Amino acid sequence: MAQHATAQGPELQTELVLNFFFYAKRRHFPNFMVANVAATGLFIVATTAAINLLFPDASMTPSDISLVRSLLWAGAIIPYLLTSGEIKSRFVN
Protein backbone atom coordinates (compact mmCIF):
# COMPACT_ATOMS: atom_id res chain seq x y z
CA MET A 1 0.00 0.00 0.00
CA ALA A 2 2.77 2.46 0.87
CA GLN A 3 4.53 1.69 -2.41
CA HIS A 4 1.35 2.51 -4.35
CA ALA A 5 0.96 5.80 -2.47
CA THR A 6 4.60 6.67 -3.22
CA ALA A 7 4.13 5.99 -6.92
CA GLN A 8 1.14 8.37 -6.95
CA GLY A 9 3.09 11.15 -5.20
CA PRO A 10 4.32 13.13 -8.23
CA GLU A 11 0.95 12.83 -9.96
CA LEU A 12 -0.87 14.01 -6.83
CA GLN A 13 1.52 16.94 -6.41
CA THR A 14 1.04 17.95 -10.04
CA GLU A 15 -2.74 17.85 -9.67
CA LEU A 16 -2.59 19.95 -6.49
CA VAL A 17 -0.40 22.57 -8.20
CA LEU A 18 -2.72 22.65 -11.23
CA ASN A 19 -5.75 23.08 -8.96
CA PHE A 20 -4.04 25.93 -7.11
CA PHE A 21 -3.10 27.69 -10.37
CA PHE A 22 -6.62 27.21 -11.74
CA TYR A 23 -8.49 28.54 -8.71
CA ALA A 24 -5.98 31.34 -8.10
CA LYS A 25 -6.31 32.24 -11.82
CA ARG A 26 -2.54 32.30 -12.27
CA ARG A 27 -1.20 33.00 -15.73
CA HIS A 28 0.99 29.88 -15.51
CA PHE A 29 -2.02 27.54 -15.45
CA PRO A 30 -2.43 27.09 -19.23
CA ASN A 31 1.28 26.31 -19.71
CA PHE A 32 1.40 23.84 -16.83
CA MET A 33 -1.82 22.21 -18.01
CA VAL A 34 -0.42 21.81 -21.54
CA ALA A 35 2.75 20.27 -20.07
CA ASN A 36 0.68 17.90 -17.91
CA VAL A 37 -1.52 16.81 -20.83
CA ALA A 38 1.51 16.29 -23.09
CA ALA A 39 3.40 14.33 -20.43
CA THR A 40 0.34 12.16 -19.75
CA GLY A 41 -0.09 11.47 -23.45
CA LEU A 42 3.58 10.60 -23.89
CA PHE A 43 3.44 8.32 -20.85
CA ILE A 44 0.43 6.45 -22.23
CA VAL A 45 2.07 6.11 -25.66
CA ALA A 46 5.31 4.83 -24.08
CA THR A 47 3.46 2.40 -21.79
CA THR A 48 1.35 1.02 -24.64
CA ALA A 49 4.42 0.63 -26.86
CA ALA A 50 6.36 -1.12 -24.09
CA ILE A 51 3.52 -3.55 -23.39
CA ASN A 52 3.16 -4.31 -27.11
CA LEU A 53 6.90 -4.88 -27.36
CA LEU A 54 7.19 -7.07 -24.27
CA PHE A 55 3.94 -8.99 -24.72
CA PRO A 56 3.10 -9.10 -28.45
CA ASP A 57 0.23 -11.59 -27.97
CA ALA A 58 -1.49 -9.58 -25.24
CA SER A 59 -4.94 -8.14 -25.89
CA MET A 60 -4.48 -4.38 -25.88
CA THR A 61 -8.06 -3.21 -26.41
CA PRO A 62 -8.43 -1.27 -23.09
CA SER A 63 -4.97 0.25 -23.47
CA ASP A 64 -5.63 1.20 -27.10
CA ILE A 65 -8.90 2.86 -26.10
CA SER A 66 -7.08 4.78 -23.37
CA LEU A 67 -4.43 5.82 -25.88
CA VAL A 68 -6.97 7.09 -28.41
CA ARG A 69 -8.96 8.87 -25.70
CA SER A 70 -5.81 10.57 -24.38
CA LEU A 71 -4.71 11.68 -27.85
CA LEU A 72 -8.16 13.05 -28.69
CA TRP A 73 -8.30 14.92 -25.38
CA ALA A 74 -4.81 16.36 -25.91
CA GLY A 75 -5.67 17.31 -29.48
CA ALA A 76 -8.68 19.27 -28.28
CA ILE A 77 -7.47 20.86 -25.04
CA ILE A 78 -3.94 21.94 -25.99
CA PRO A 79 -4.92 24.23 -28.90
CA TYR A 80 -7.78 25.63 -26.82
CA LEU A 81 -5.50 26.47 -23.90
CA LEU A 82 -2.89 28.06 -26.15
CA THR A 83 -5.14 30.11 -28.45
CA SER A 84 -8.36 30.93 -26.60
CA GLY A 85 -8.95 34.57 -25.79
CA GLU A 86 -11.18 33.53 -22.90
CA ILE A 87 -8.30 31.60 -21.32
CA LYS A 88 -5.90 34.51 -21.84
CA SER A 89 -8.32 36.98 -20.22
CA ARG A 90 -9.13 34.68 -17.28
CA PHE A 91 -5.58 33.78 -16.28
CA VAL A 92 -3.82 37.14 -16.16
CA ASN A 93 -2.02 37.18 -12.76
KABELZI-V785152 format. One record per residue. RES is the residue in one small letter. BURIAL is # if it has 16 or more other ideal C-beta (glycine too) atoms within 10 Angstrom, else .. Layout:
res->{RES RES}
burial->{BURIAL BURIAL}
This chain:
res->{m a q h a t a q g p e l q t e l v l n f f f y a k r r h f p n f m v a n v a a t g l f i v a t t a a i n l l f p d a s m t p s d i s l v r s l l w a g a i i p y l l t s g e i k s r f v n}
burial->{. . . . . . . . . . . . . . . . . # . . # . . . . # . . # # . # # # . . # . . . # . . # . . . # . . . . . . . . . . . . . . . . . . # . . # . . . # . . . # . . # . . . . . . . . . # . .}
